Amino acid sequence: MDGTPGEGQEPPMDRVARITLALGGFMLILLIAVPFTFESATSGYFASYVIYSLFLTSVGVIIGVSLMWLNDPRRQPSPGRDAPSTPRMLSADQQTVVGILSSRKGSMWQAELVRETGFTDSKASRLLSRMEAEGHIRRIRDGMGKRVELAEEGNR
């Protein structure tokens, strides 16, 4: 066991937050039901009301913290982490770029690539940016131009 969750297994803190949320909900149900079971004519009515209010507030805080933990956007897995395990298919334009780069030993100037593909400058820039983000190519600034290279996985 390396401490990382396996497939179908949630991280340990998620389990703790879910259990805390479930127990908080159970306590909330009990705290709502308990006042109806006691007589209201007792002498310690005010003290029991204050204690009841404090418990209800603490349960609300526990539930709120658990929900914040479970819904924290920083905890969500980023799409970049799963990219190597789930390879994406290349679009026709991306296949064209990979084919041209492969025929040129995996590297060429971006301006040459744009001329050979016949794409507009903006389309080529968007396409190459997407391919770079997905890890298919690398763009290296060299003086006033950029060299486009196939990434290691693209050379296979």
Number of C-alpha atoms within 10 A of each C-alpha: 5 5 7 10 11 10 6 6 9 11 12 12 11 13 13 12 19 17 13 18 21 14 15 21 16 12 16 19 12 12 16 11 11 11 13 9 7 10 8 11 7 9 8 9 12 11 10 13 12 11 11 16 13 12 15 19 13 14 21 17 13 18 21 14 15 21 15 12 16 17 11 10 10 8 9 9 9 10 7 10 9 10 12 11 7 8 9 9 8 12 10 9 15 17 12 14 23 21 12 17 21 17 10 11 11 18 19 18 17 21 14 12 18 17 12 12 13 11 14 10 13 10 13 21 14 11 17 21 15 14 20 17 12 14 17 19 25 19 20 13 12 9 7 5 12 15 17 23 24 23 17 12 10 14 14 7
